C-alpha cells in the first residue's frame, strides 16, 4: 500500500506540479520505509540533522524525469 501511494505521489509531483525532484527523510533505522523509498526510485543522499530534535535522519532524492506513469 505504501509503495502504491508513493508512486501516485511521484506522478502527481511530476505531471501536475511539474517538479523535477523530490526529497524524502526517514529515521535511519526505519528499514521498511527505506525499502519503499528505494522501490520508488529514491537514491541515498546521505543524512541530515533534524533541526527540532537533533536526530540524524536518512535523506533520499528522487529525480522525477525517470518516473514511469
C-alpha positions as CSV (number, residue, x, y, z in Angstrom):
1,X,0.0,0.0,0.0
2,X,2.8,2.5,0.8
3,X,4.5,1.8,-2.5
4,X,1.3,2.4,-4.5
5,X,0.6,5.7,-2.6
6,X,4.2,6.8,-3.1
7,X,4.0,6.1,-6.8
8,X,0.8,8.1,-7.1
9,X,2.5,11.0,-5.2
10,X,5.5,10.9,-7.6
11,X,3.3,11.0,-10.7
12,X,1.3,13.9,-9.2
13,X,4.5,15.8,-8.4
14,X,5.8,15.3,-11.9
15,X,2.7,15.6,-14.0
16,X,0.6,18.1,-12.1
17,X,3.1,20.1,-10.1
18,X,5.9,19.9,-12.7
19,X,8.5,19.2,-10.1
20,X,11.9,17.8,-11.2
21,X,13.0,16.4,-7.9
22,X,11.6,15.3,-4.5
23,X,13.4,14.6,-1.3
24,X,12.4,12.2,1.4
25,X,13.5,11.9,5.1
26,X,13.1,8.9,7.4
27,X,14.6,7.6,10.5
28,X,17.9,5.8,9.8
29,X,16.7,2.6,11.5
30,X,13.3,2.5,9.6
31,X,14.3,-0.3,7.2
32,X,10.7,-0.7,5.9
33,X,10.4,3.0,4.8
34,X,13.9,2.9,3.3
35,X,12.9,-0.2,1.2
36,X,9.8,1.6,0.0
37,X,11.8,4.7,-1.0
38,X,14.3,2.6,-2.9
39,X,11.5,0.7,-4.7
40,X,10.1,4.1,-5.8
41,X,13.4,5.1,-7.3
42,X,14.8,7.3,-4.4
43,X,18.6,7.4,-4.1
44,X,20.5,7.6,-0.9
45,X,21.6,11.3,-0.5
46,X,23.3,10.9,2.9
47,X,22.0,12.2,6.2
48,X,20.7,15.4,7.7
49,X,20.2,16.5,11.3
50,X,16.5,17.3,12.1
51,X,16.5,20.9,13.4
52,X,13.9,20.5,16.2
53,X,15.2,17.3,17.7
54,X,18.8,17.0,16.7
55,X,18.1,13.5,15.3
56,X,20.2,12.3,12.4
57,X,17.9,11.1,9.6
58,X,18.4,9.3,6.3
59,X,17.9,11.6,3.3
60,X,16.9,10.4,-0.2
61,X,16.4,12.1,-3.5
62,X,14.2,11.2,-6.5
63,X,14.6,12.8,-9.9
64,X,11.2,12.7,-11.5
65,X,12.2,12.6,-15.2
66,X,12.6,8.8,-14.7
67,X,9.2,8.2,-13.1
68,X,7.1,5.9,-15.2
69,X,3.3,6.5,-15.3
